[in-house]
Amino acid sequence: MEGRAHNLPHVLRLLTGLVVLSALMGLLLAGLAIPAIGAGGSATKSGVEAFNDLPSEFTVSPLAQQSRIVDADNKLIANPYDENRIIVTLKNISPWMQKAQIAIEDSRFYEHGGLDVRGFTRAMVSNFSSGDVQGASTITQQYVKITVQENALRRDDKEAAEAAVEKTYTRKLQELKYALDVERNYTKDQILTGYLNLVYYGDQAYGVEAAAQNYFGISASKLNLGQAALLAGIVQQPTKFNPVINPKDSQARRNAVLDRMQVVGSATAKDVAAAKKVPVSAMLGNRTPPKGVCQRSSEPFFCAYMMAYLERSPQMAVLGKTPAERLKNINQGGLVIKTTLNPTLQRATLRELTKAVPIGNRSNLGAASTVLEPGTGKILAMAQATDFAKSQLNLNVDKQYGGSQFGFQFGSTAKMYALVTALESGMPLDGTVDAPVASPDDPHAFTRSEIRGHCNVPEKDWSVENDYRSGGVIPLARATAESINTAFGQLVIDLGCKKVHDVMDRMGVHTGAGKPIDPSIASITLGAGTMTPMTIANSYATLAARGKFCEPTPIDSIKTSTGKVIKVPPTPCKQVIQPDVADGVTQLLEGPLRDSRGTARGSWTSSRPAAGKTGTTNAHNQSWFVGYTPQRAAAVWVGNLNIQKANGDLTTLNGKCFGSYGCPGSVFGGTIAGPVWGKIMAAATNGLPVVQFTAPSQRVLNGNYVAIPDVIGNSVGTATSQLEAAGFRVSVGSRVDSSLEEGRVARTSPSAKAVAGATITLFTSRGYESTTTQPTQNRTRTSQPRPTEIVTPPTDPRPRKTPKPPKTRG
């Protein structure tokens, strides 16, 4: 009797459960709500009414809402995601995988209407007898449960996500009712496809395609019997049956799936026996662990830039107010984001870069290039010769978009900004500069006194070298083509550093951190500051667009999953340089490519018009070519990734090997970067109509010069008074050899005429004339080596040690 009394609650619970089960089964099998009568009484009736009140319409999985980032030809670049998931159709899933999953989870899947009566009855009886809540879920029910949970997670509703999987009768009944609705509205194949793409297979792999790649390094379409059984077994307990961390449990579970497949007739005994012979450890030899969105992209660096741009650019506020909100919409919103990236040009750009700098080289070499469309800011190509798997640092872009806070010293490419300032100030296109004589072994020192009042005064005199002995009165065209440093040093002093720096600001110049470059004369004149390839390419594109500056943009269009266009604000563009001034600078910048002594001669063999400028930094540490045609602009950087040695000395490009370009003893902007630019630009303009640059206006050709009073032989005070009375500003420069009395004005710069209001530098006599020095006004080059340029000493932004102060070079 004691035993019977002890079991009485169990018996009563079981009987009550059977009564309730009978009522619910009738409802569920019919899929309808009917009045409840009979043995259940009021309790049963209220339970049925509660069931009737449950929602019945179910929204299918949101997996189709993944966004797509595509190139200009609509080819996929990346699928942003929250989870490692790759969506595939049922025809791209191995039949073995379909059979294995059905066999172990729901062998009567193709027979029932969303509810497996036998399994459900067995589970309910067990539940009422034990007090637990067990499963017996069909694949359709599991699909419903996981989808409800996913939807809650995407809404950031943690409570709803937990409720979606809690073990309660209410949740189970809602799941059953939803399952009936799914079965009425979708085919079995559609349900199975959704399930196989949705379910979690452990090891951060969601969906069968990601799981197949993760564990076996193959696509889901190629899964064999053993592999399919292994994956199908994981679903029940993804951690316990993870073959990577629990191979023994995983193998036992795989074998159980195989046995079940044999029982239900999905696999023969022979096939099952063969599959069991292969250890799980041997099945994982080719596994490819899950990668991030961009790691598996065909264009990983551009992909990473795109993700950062979408999250952080002010232009992308249409996607959300905060980066977090934008990222959620990108990952879950089903957007189609079409970019401006030209895949043909992108391939050509990377090909030409890697011909010079192979990816994975052991010589500390890197290369990068950005190609833009002038007048629109569209990014057409962005490539670099580095391995994304080893470093995700984007060499082309600013820090906020995945680059460094510096960029690279840009060398003599800086001289373009002095040319813009000179023509804006009224200097004619055929204007001249009285350049101090200098050579590699005999630099000229611009004194602190002559720099004062025009630029930030350096701590000591500014020593500048030319690449060969040259100086004297030099036309702007020759100074540009041959990149004569002292000519530009004198020009910037005459113009004033602030004016040149203001031009740089207008043309978008900034460091990788987005800050203005250092306003020192070395940075402004000869590029000792730092900048990224995209920034300088876009700055030069302003000239190609006749003075119109546009922010760089990778966005062509954004559409919702239904095809509705999301209106993106137009790219900010602004006329920052007068068109005829830009035309004049362009004519001067044709010299480095076309002039017989141009620093980039031979780099451009096309008959199309092109303009640009070389750049090389101190110790030949970095090299550049930045140039444009009327329709395209591009920057090419080739340099050292680590800019210093352990002792603080700058690394050099000299003597290193550059793929198909050989191993030049001295590397300048025109040695590697120039020819690579030429090949990239040829690809960029292929098929485009030939467009000529606009000829400079008469205003720019003739300038706005006025005569300078003759003050030679006067005292500094008298000369200053005369020049100021004529509307000029005055600066006192260094002392020079002259037969005039000591302290008297020996020469001026400029000498005969200048722009109204310009600064005139006075050079005073030492009181004697050296017999070894040529007359002051006849300083000409004395040798004719191949023209190149070396840039002002870099102020290294990333020293590992305090660097040795280098001798200033031009």
C-alpha angles and dihedrals in degrees: 000000000000089000092050092049090051091053096044096093088050092052093047092049090050094049093048090049092053091053093050091043091054092055095045094046091057091051096045096045091052093040087221139105114245132170113274118229138165136035097003093068122189094332091058092044093053090048092053092047089052089052091049089054094055117107112264105186114088128200112221123239116295093224092114087064095077111125125239127214110201137178127242089279091052092251115146117262099169146344107219110214144170091217133036096261133141116191117223135172123248092254087061092055117086114252087230089060093050092049094046095051093046093046096054100034107031117355092180092050094125092046106051132066097235096298123076100211096197095048093043093050092048092050095046093051089049091048094051092045095049103028092236129118110236133184126232085162119170121226087258092054092047089049089053093048096049092044092052089050093048092049091051092049091050088054089050087240102146094175092055090046091054091045090053091067103028117124103246134126091235092057091044093051092049089050090052093050092049090048090057090053092049092050091051094051106034136048122245090249091053091050093047091048091052092047095049091049094045108042122096117244098185131249091073092298115134117188129010098276094056089044093052091050093044099050103028108016092238137102121263090250091067100050113132127210096273094045092047092050091049092053095043090054094054095066096075094059110003095189100041092046097040102130093208096059101020107031095160095053090042092053092049090050092047090053090050089054090049091051090050091050089054092049094052093043098250094123136021123246089246093053092046093050091050092049092051092056092068112085115229090236090061091051094062099058096110099038119146109204117223116284132202123262094268098036089069094040122110087229104035099171094047090044091054090047090050093052091049092045093050091050100041113023115105086224090066097061085112087076095055145317096256134035090247092053091047093049091052091052091046093050097041108019100086090234124168106215111191114197133202093239111130104213095202093051091042091057092046092049094052091044093055093045093051093047085067101030115027115212110253095023117160095221098088089250128149135172134191139176138186122194120198140181109240115232095024105048091226113162106227099173137007118178140154136186099237135100114257091201090062100038131009093195108131107219093195102057145053125271095260089060098045103284132108127281090244118035113194136305104267101207122193092353080089090072090080091072092056089052091053090049092048094052092043088053091056101262108150121240090249092047121137138220124214096228121195114239115258141153136183090271098035111045123187118238116219102206124234089239095060091045093049114101093023105056140005103293112244121227090252140007113302110245115204130183131201120214091243131008107288142138142121129097103341127181116238090241094058093041088054099043093047095033096229107193102201090051091058092041090057092042093054091047090051092048097039125247093247093060092050091045090052089054089052090052092050091050093053101257114162141136123263087267090059094250127127114267118258109284094225118128090242092057096041097045106033106017104255087150124083133251138161125247093247093052096050093041089054091046091055089044085065089068092048088053089052095252099323112132119201127182112247113258134183094190123105098162144331124214134181123239088267092054097256112148116239107217108236116196112255117264109271108251129174137177101242101160127041109255095236091049089053089049091053094049089049090056090052092047092055086072100076089057101035107029116097089235096036116139091235100037112151093025093100117045099164122106089230114108113257136169136189150126138250124225133194127173133217115295087015085276098148134012135198147181119191120179149137151203121213090272106034139036128192142174124206121195122188117177154110117309092205105044099195140048121231090266092055097256117134117256116237137217092212114117095009121127121247107194112249090004094068129219110307117194092221123030122204134165090271095048102071111345093053097053092042089052089050092055093045091048091049088056091044093054097038109129095009119122115258108257123187125222114252112259115245117261123250089252091060094040093053100032126194104282128161128189119267115227113249104253099158110135094019126118117261091251095051093044091050092052092049094048094046090049088056090054099260131127118231135221128177114226134185129311116262138193111273140147089231122104114282113273095020120122107269098178143341135223114248092031113198109006138008144170113288110268094015124144115260115204117213119212113198129211124256087209097249140062120229114230089219096056125083118237111284097244094046101058105144135160113280100196136038111215122152105292117245136148135232118196136233117278112287120238094219109227095196109041118173087194132009100282123231107256105254124219108260114256131183 
